Amino acid sequence: MPLLSFDAITKRYPGVVALDRVDFAVEPGEVHALVGENGAGKSTLLKILAGATRPDEGTIRLDGDATSFPAPRAALDRGITVIYQELALVPQLGADANIFLGMEPMRGMTLDRAAMRSRTAESLATLGLNIDPSTPVGTLSVAQQQLVELARALRRKAGVIALDEPTAALTAREADHLFEHIARLTAQGVAVIYVSHRLDEVRRLARTITVLRDGHRVWSGAARDVSDAEVIRLMVGRDVEYERVPPGRAPDPDPALTVRDLTRTPAFHHVSLTLRRGEIVGLAGLVGAGRTEVGRCIAGIDRAEEGAMTLAGAPYRPRTPREAIAKRVVYLPEDRKRHGLILMMRIRENVTLPVLRRFTHWGRVDAAPERAAADGAVRALALRPPDIERVTRTLSGGNQQKVVVAKWLLADADVLIFDEPTRGVDVGAKVELHRQIRALADRGKAVLVISSELPEILALADRIVVMREGRVAGELAREGASAESILRLAVAAA
């Protein structure tokens, strides 16, 4: 009998079905790999398992019995621990306090600190971590923090442990050490759900593989029965959703922006790429590959430690976003609500904010030319409704993104970096935004599109740079590029 099974698990959010009748089973003492593209539903499923999210339909069974987890504590009490990529530790507290958080040993009415310290030392020693139990976990390495999380799970007598991209921030040696501990856990009968994009790790660890795609379980079976190439095809086996908008002009021969050996530890290392006017370059890769961090360094939000950049042939090394904007290099962030817009402001105010000096005389804004400029910018993008006095938060996601684009159009940017430009917008708005991005390139702008959606990259990009684990894994031309070829570079599959 399976230790854990998911039966027809369904989760809906406004405008999207994150999970659609997902079912598979996990046996005791096995590593069960859960793989899929970004957005396939893996994280949602783990949140449901952890009790952080409630499913709309379906049943979770433990030892054959239907159960539900109305809160994370309920899942922990049933022996289920989910260790996320972002570790759930209190950095200021010691390893002992973190391990026993919520189940502290007591002596009468007082905390039994001696018992807590000795039991922590014992738990950590079994995992090969010999540290002072009171050491604040914020001072430990990521690998050591993961062992603290595992020690906490073992203290709770976890029968099911789910690991979400556990080696993303580990060295090869640290990863090997983790794999040894996973083997010990499964030998004791613990079931491990292992979420990873790294197929070499999946091959090394997993007895069973389940593939999710667009919220559906598309395959589940023995790892030995499926090749890496077949796994990739299962992960991306859908038609491209968007039309490929052909370029309206040839790119300039000389680069507008050149990046050489750019490094920001630990996010990315020795990244090189070029952007040309009239061209869209797609930056693809899995979550954690370093794509966003590269874009932020180009835009002056973060500082690179090594490497060089040139803009129109001249040295370029912005220390702040203001310096980048002055050089007409702009970054359109993934989270437009938090970092791209001031939602309580009117559309007009958001659009003219970067160039407000243009309309200011003697400390006062000249309203008529400001309104005319904002109105022209939003109408060029077919904003609906084109009412520049409307409060920005009342717009749909797609129209909010158009306001972000309009802002930088008015600033006359030459290099535009789009980070997940259509996240959270409907299909119709995506198609329209794609046309607007292509129109920017056709007007002679240099465009970099960072996207987790392979269909979007394929629809937009004239060239595709693929990153893997902080480095450039390869470059593909528009002609002949496919979701499979991109993903093969992203996961280093043969």
MITIDO-640981 format. One line per field, with one value per residue (C-alpha): x, y, z; residue in one letter. Coordinates in steps of 0.25 Angstrom, whole numbers, always signed. Layout:
BEGIN
c1 = [X,...]
c2 = [Y,...]
c3 = [Z,...]
residu = [A,...]
REM end
This chain:
BEGIN
c1 = [+0,+5,+9,+4,-5,-12,-25,-31,-25,-30,-27,-32,-28,-35,-33,-24,-25,-12,-15,-25,-29,-14,-12,+0,+5,+18,+23,+30,+45,+46,+50,+39,+44,+34,+38,+32,+34,+33,+18,+14,+8,+19,+20,+5,+4,+15,+8,-5,+3,+9,-5,-1,-12,-25,-29,-42,-45,-38,-33,-19,-18,-8,-6,-19,-27,-33,-28,-27,-18,-25,-12,+3,+3,-7,+2,+14,+6,+3,+18,+19,+30,+33,+46,+45,+56,+55,+58,+47,+57,+58,+72,+74,+71,+80,+79,+73,+62,+59,+59,+49,+41,+27,+31,+40,+44,+39,+43,+31,+27,+41,+48,+58,+69,+79,+71,+68,+83,+87,+76,+80,+94,+90,+81,+91,+102,+94,+94,+109,+108,+116,+113,+109,+94,+92,+99,+90,+85,+87,+102,+102,+104,+92,+96,+97,+83,+77,+83,+76,+63,+65,+68,+55,+48,+54,+51,+36,+37,+34,+30,+29,+39,+38,+50,+48,+61,+70,+83,+80,+90,+99,+113,+115,+122,+110,+100,+107,+106,+91,+89,+96,+86,+74,+79,+79,+65,+59,+67,+59,+46,+44,+37,+44,+38,+49,+46,+57,+60,+73,+71,+85,+81,+67,+74,+84,+73,+59,+52,+39,+37,+24,+23,+14,+10,+1,-5,-8,+0,+4,+13,+16,+25,+38,+50,+57,+45,+47,+59,+63,+59,+45,+44,+47,+37,+27,+30,+28,+19,+9,+7,+13,+1,+5,+8,+22,+23,+33,+43,+40,+55,+69,+77,+88,+101,+108,+104,+96,+100,+111,+113,+126,+129,+119,+119,+111,+113,+106,+95,+103,+117,+124,+111,+114,+103,+100,+88,+86,+76,+65,+66,+59,+68,+61,+68,+63,+66,+59,+56,+69,+77,+81,+74,+67,+80,+87,+76,+77,+92,+90,+80,+89,+80,+90,+106,+114,+127,+134,+133,+131,+119,+119,+108,+108,+123,+126,+129,+116,+116,+104,+104,+89,+77,+77,+90,+85,+72,+81,+88,+74,+75,+62,+57,+43,+41,+35,+26,+20,+11,+22,+34,+28,+17,+11,-3,-10,-5,-12,-8,-3,+6,+12,+15,+22,+29,+43,+43,+35,+46,+43,+29,+34,+37,+40,+36,+22,+17,+12,-1,-5,+8,+9,-5,-2,+10,+4,-8,+0,+8,-4,-11,+0,-1,-16,-19,-33,-39,-30,-33,-20,-27,-31,-25,-15,-19,-33,-27,-25,-12,-10,-13,-4,+7,+4,+6,+19,+23,+17,+26,+39,+34,+32,+46,+51,+59,+68,+71,+59,+59,+46,+46,+34,+26,+13,+12,-2,-9,-19,-16,-22,-13,-1,-3,-4,+8,+16,+12,+16,+30,+32,+28,+39,+50,+45,+46,+61,+61,+70,+61,+64,+52,+54,+43,+40,+29,+36,+25,+27,+42,+40,+29,+37,+52,+61,+72,+71,+82,+80,+85,+87,+92,+97,+104,+101,+99,+97,+91,+80,+76,+61,+61,+61,+59,+49,+44,+51,+65,+64,+60,+71,+81,+74,+75,+88,+81,+88]
c2 = [+0,+14,+22,+35,+37,+49,+46,+56,+68,+81,+96,+108,+122,+134,+132,+119,+105,+102,+87,+79,+65,+61,+47,+39,+30,+30,+17,+16,+16,+22,+35,+40,+51,+62,+69,+79,+93,+106,+108,+93,+92,+86,+97,+98,+83,+84,+95,+87,+75,+84,+90,+104,+103,+96,+88,+92,+77,+64,+55,+53,+39,+34,+19,+18,+27,+40,+52,+67,+78,+91,+97,+94,+89,+78,+73,+73,+66,+55,+53,+62,+72,+80,+87,+98,+105,+117,+110,+113,+116,+127,+132,+139,+127,+115,+102,+96,+106,+104,+89,+89,+101,+98,+85,+90,+81,+86,+84,+88,+102,+105,+102,+90,+97,+86,+75,+83,+85,+71,+65,+75,+71,+57,+59,+68,+58,+47,+56,+59,+73,+76,+90,+97,+95,+110,+115,+124,+118,+131,+129,+115,+111,+107,+93,+93,+100,+89,+79,+87,+86,+71,+69,+76,+67,+55,+60,+61,+47,+50,+39,+48,+58,+67,+75,+86,+89,+85,+86,+100,+107,+96,+92,+78,+73,+78,+72,+59,+60,+63,+51,+42,+46,+44,+30,+28,+33,+24,+12,+15,+15,+30,+34,+46,+54,+61,+73,+77,+82,+75,+61,+56,+57,+51,+39,+37,+37,+34,+21,+27,+40,+48,+59,+70,+80,+92,+86,+72,+59,+55,+43,+35,+22,+15,+24,+13,+13,+27,+34,+48,+52,+46,+53,+66,+64,+61,+74,+83,+74,+85,+94,+108,+117,+130,+134,+137,+151,+153,+164,+176,+180,+174,+177,+187,+180,+187,+183,+194,+187,+177,+169,+161,+152,+158,+152,+154,+143,+134,+138,+137,+135,+140,+143,+149,+154,+165,+173,+180,+190,+184,+171,+163,+154,+144,+140,+126,+117,+110,+118,+121,+121,+135,+142,+153,+156,+158,+168,+175,+177,+183,+193,+197,+192,+182,+183,+173,+169,+165,+167,+179,+185,+195,+203,+208,+205,+213,+207,+205,+202,+208,+210,+212,+211,+226,+225,+214,+222,+234,+225,+221,+206,+202,+190,+186,+177,+164,+169,+182,+184,+185,+190,+196,+205,+213,+207,+218,+229,+232,+226,+240,+241,+228,+230,+243,+240,+237,+250,+259,+269,+271,+277,+285,+299,+307,+296,+294,+283,+289,+281,+282,+277,+266,+261,+262,+254,+243,+242,+240,+229,+221,+222,+217,+204,+203,+204,+201,+210,+221,+230,+235,+241,+227,+221,+211,+200,+199,+194,+179,+173,+174,+189,+191,+185,+195,+206,+201,+201,+214,+220,+216,+219,+234,+233,+229,+217,+211,+197,+191,+179,+172,+162,+153,+163,+156,+149,+149,+155,+148,+142,+153,+163,+154,+154,+169,+172,+163,+171,+184,+178,+174,+188,+194,+185,+190,+204,+201,+198,+187,+178,+167,+158,+149,+139,+126,+123,+115,+118,+133,+132,+125,+135,+147,+144,+146,+139,+131,+131,+120,+120,+109,+110,+124,+122,+123,+109,+112,+121,+117,+124,+127,+117,+103,+107,+98,+97,+83,+89,+101,+91,+82,+93,+98,+84,+79,+67,+58]
c3 = [+0,-3,+9,+2,-10,-17,-23,-33,-26,-32,-29,-36,-36,-43,-58,-56,-52,-45,-43,-50,-44,-41,-36,-32,-21,-13,-7,+7,+6,-9,-15,-24,-33,-37,-50,-59,-65,-57,-55,-56,-42,-34,-24,-22,-20,-9,-2,-2,+4,+15,+19,+14,+3,+3,-10,-17,-20,-17,-6,+1,+7,+17,+19,+11,+20,+14,+22,+21,+26,+29,+34,+33,+48,+44,+33,+43,+53,+43,+40,+27,+25,+13,+12,+2,-6,+3,+16,+27,+39,+49,+46,+59,+67,+70,+63,+76,+76,+62,+63,+75,+71,+75,+82,+93,+104,+118,+132,+140,+135,+130,+117,+118,+111,+115,+109,+96,+94,+96,+87,+77,+77,+76,+64,+57,+59,+52,+40,+41,+46,+58,+63,+76,+77,+81,+68,+61,+48,+40,+42,+36,+21,+13,+13,+28,+29,+21,+31,+42,+34,+33,+47,+51,+42,+48,+62,+57,+53,+39,+30,+17,+14,+1,-4,-13,-22,-10,-17,-24,-15,-12,-17,-23,-10,-2,-11,-10,+5,+4,-5,+5,+16,+6,+4,+19,+21,+10,+16,+29,+21,+20,+6,-1,-11,-19,-27,-37,-51,-51,-58,-54,-39,-42,-49,-37,-27,-32,-33,-38,-47,-48,-59,-57,-69,-68,-56,-61,-57,-71,-67,-55,-54,-52,-55,-62,-72,-78,-84,-81,-95,-93,-79,-86,-97,-86,-79,-91,-100,-104,-116,-116,-111,-118,-132,-136,-139,-150,-149,-157,-159,-159,-146,-146,-149,-137,-123,-115,-102,-99,-87,-84,-73,-63,-50,-37,-27,-24,-34,-47,-53,-65,-73,-87,-97,-107,-111,-124,-128,-136,-129,-118,-109,-101,-87,-84,-72,-60,-47,-40,-53,-50,-62,-53,-46,-59,-64,-50,-52,-66,-61,-49,-39,-34,-35,-42,-36,-49,-64,-73,-81,-93,-98,-112,-112,-99,-85,-77,-62,-55,-40,-39,-47,-49,-56,-65,-68,-71,-82,-87,-81,-74,-66,-66,-53,-52,-40,-47,-35,-25,-33,-46,-42,-31,-31,-23,-34,-46,-60,-64,-51,-53,-68,-66,-53,-59,-68,-59,-60,-74,-70,-58,-58,-45,-36,-43,-53,-66,-66,-81,-87,-77,-80,-95,-94,-84,-93,-106,-99,-94,-107,-115,-106,-108,-93,-89,-85,-89,-77,-72,-59,-55,-43,-47,-37,-44,-57,-61,-61,-76,-75,-63,-71,-83,-73,-69,-84,-87,-76,-82,-96,-92,-86,-100,-95,-105,-97,-90,-81,-79,-68,-69,-77,-78,-64,-59,-71,-80,-93,-101,-94,-96,-111,-111,-102,-111,-123,-115,-111,-126,-130,-120,-127,-141,-136,-134,-119,-113,-105,-95,-91,-78,-78,-71,-82,-93,-103,-100,-103,-116,-120,-118,-118,-130,-122,-110,-99,-89,-75,-65,-51,-53,-66,-80,-85,-100,-110,-121,-133,-136,-147,-142,-127,-120,-106,-105,-110,-100,-88,-92,-90,-77,-70,-77,-83,-93]
residu = [M,P,L,L,S,F,D,A,I,T,K,R,Y,P,G,V,V,A,L,D,R,V,D,F,A,V,E,P,G,E,V,H,A,L,V,G,E,N,G,A,G,K,S,T,L,L,K,I,L,A,G,A,T,R,P,D,E,G,T,I,R,L,D,G,D,A,T,S,F,P,A,P,R,A,A,L,D,R,G,I,T,V,I,Y,Q,E,L,A,L,V,P,Q,L,G,A,D,A,N,I,F,L,G,M,E,P,M,R,G,M,T,L,D,R,A,A,M,R,S,R,T,A,E,S,L,A,T,L,G,L,N,I,D,P,S,T,P,V,G,T,L,S,V,A,Q,Q,Q,L,V,E,L,A,R,A,L,R,R,K,A,G,V,I,A,L,D,E,P,T,A,A,L,T,A,R,E,A,D,H,L,F,E,H,I,A,R,L,T,A,Q,G,V,A,V,I,Y,V,S,H,R,L,D,E,V,R,R,L,A,R,T,I,T,V,L,R,D,G,H,R,V,W,S,G,A,A,R,D,V,S,D,A,E,V,I,R,L,M,V,G,R,D,V,E,Y,E,R,V,P,P,G,R,A,P,D,P,D,P,A,L,T,V,R,D,L,T,R,T,P,A,F,H,H,V,S,L,T,L,R,R,G,E,I,V,G,L,A,G,L,V,G,A,G,R,T,E,V,G,R,C,I,A,G,I,D,R,A,E,E,G,A,M,T,L,A,G,A,P,Y,R,P,R,T,P,R,E,A,I,A,K,R,V,V,Y,L,P,E,D,R,K,R,H,G,L,I,L,M,M,R,I,R,E,N,V,T,L,P,V,L,R,R,F,T,H,W,G,R,V,D,A,A,P,E,R,A,A,A,D,G,A,V,R,A,L,A,L,R,P,P,D,I,E,R,V,T,R,T,L,S,G,G,N,Q,Q,K,V,V,V,A,K,W,L,L,A,D,A,D,V,L,I,F,D,E,P,T,R,G,V,D,V,G,A,K,V,E,L,H,R,Q,I,R,A,L,A,D,R,G,K,A,V,L,V,I,S,S,E,L,P,E,I,L,A,L,A,D,R,I,V,V,M,R,E,G,R,V,A,G,E,L,A,R,E,G,A,S,A,E,S,I,L,R,L,A,V,A,A,A]
REM end
